[in-house]
Amino acid sequence: SINRYFDKKIGYYQNIADRQQTSKGIKYPKKTKRVKKLYDKRRKQLNHLIHSATKTIANYCIENDISKVIIRDLKNIRKDANLGKINNQKFHKLPF
């Protein structure tokens, strides 16, 4: 939901900026400060979310005397995914 929210905001403001810059004759519009801040804010919120989840898992393991946590390699998890148009978009935006 964080990605979806920021994609909408970034798309909205980037569209405005692109139209303004192309009307001035700029061939390749640049990102505005507002859009750059939105990208940065999204990155920070996702990092916070991932770190919070990791800390919750670590605390759970400590409380329940779990000494090993096995994590699978997620390197090529998206390679052969074919879940449909909408679900593929959501799946490829998944942070890990």
C-alpha positions as CSV (number, residue, x, y, z in Angstrom):
1,S,0.0,0.0,0.0
2,I,3.0,2.3,0.6
3,N,4.2,1.7,-2.9
4,R,0.8,2.3,-4.4
5,Y,0.3,5.5,-2.5
6,F,3.7,7.0,-3.5
7,D,3.3,5.8,-7.1
8,K,0.1,7.8,-7.4
9,K,1.6,10.9,-5.8
10,I,4.8,10.7,-7.9
11,G,2.8,10.1,-11.1
12,Y,0.6,13.0,-10.4
13,Y,3.4,15.5,-9.7
14,Q,5.7,14.2,-12.4
15,N,2.9,14.6,-14.9
16,I,2.4,18.2,-13.9
17,A,6.2,18.8,-14.1
18,D,6.5,17.1,-17.5
19,R,3.7,19.2,-19.0
20,Q,5.2,22.4,-17.6
21,Q,8.7,21.7,-18.8
22,T,7.6,20.5,-22.3
23,S,5.6,23.7,-22.7
24,K,8.8,25.6,-22.1
25,G,10.5,23.7,-24.9
26,I,12.6,21.4,-22.7
27,K,13.1,18.1,-24.7
28,Y,13.9,15.9,-21.7
29,P,12.1,16.9,-18.5
30,K,13.9,16.6,-15.2
31,K,12.5,15.4,-11.9
32,T,11.4,18.2,-9.6
33,K,12.5,18.6,-6.0
34,R,9.0,17.5,-4.9
35,V,9.2,14.3,-6.8
36,K,12.7,13.5,-5.6
37,K,11.5,14.1,-2.0
38,L,8.6,11.7,-2.6
39,Y,11.0,9.0,-3.9
40,D,13.2,9.5,-0.8
41,K,10.3,9.4,1.6
42,R,9.0,6.2,0.0
43,R,12.5,4.6,0.3
44,K,12.7,5.6,4.0
45,Q,9.3,4.3,4.8
46,L,9.9,1.0,3.2
47,N,13.3,0.6,4.9
48,H,11.6,1.4,8.2
49,L,8.9,-1.2,7.6
50,I,11.5,-3.9,6.7
51,H,13.7,-3.1,9.7
52,S,10.6,-3.2,12.0
53,A,9.6,-6.6,10.7
54,T,13.1,-7.9,11.1
55,K,13.3,-6.6,14.7
56,T,9.9,-8.2,15.5
57,I,11.1,-11.6,14.1
58,A,14.4,-11.3,16.1
59,N,12.6,-10.5,19.3
60,Y,10.2,-13.4,18.8
61,C,13.1,-15.7,18.3
62,I,14.8,-14.5,21.4
63,E,11.7,-14.8,23.5
64,N,11.0,-18.4,22.3
65,D,14.6,-19.6,22.4
66,I,14.9,-20.1,18.7
67,S,18.6,-20.1,17.8
68,K,18.4,-20.6,14.0
69,V,16.4,-18.8,11.3
70,I,16.7,-20.1,7.8
71,I,16.2,-17.6,5.1
72,R,15.9,-18.6,1.4
73,D,17.8,-16.9,-1.3
74,L,15.4,-14.5,-3.1
75,K,17.7,-13.6,-6.0
76,N,15.6,-14.9,-8.9
77,I,12.1,-15.0,-7.2
78,R,10.6,-12.7,-9.8
79,K,12.2,-14.3,-12.9
80,D,9.5,-16.7,-13.9
81,A,6.5,-15.2,-12.2
82,N,3.3,-15.0,-14.3
83,L,0.5,-14.1,-12.0
84,G,-1.5,-11.9,-14.4
85,K,-1.1,-8.3,-15.4
86,I,-2.1,-6.6,-12.1
87,N,-0.6,-9.1,-9.7
88,N,2.7,-9.1,-11.7
89,Q,2.9,-5.3,-11.2
90,K,2.3,-5.7,-7.5
91,F,4.7,-8.6,-7.2
92,H,7.6,-6.8,-9.0
93,K,7.2,-3.8,-6.7
94,L,7.7,-6.0,-3.6
95,P,10.6,-4.8,-1.5
96,F,13.0,-7.4,-0.1
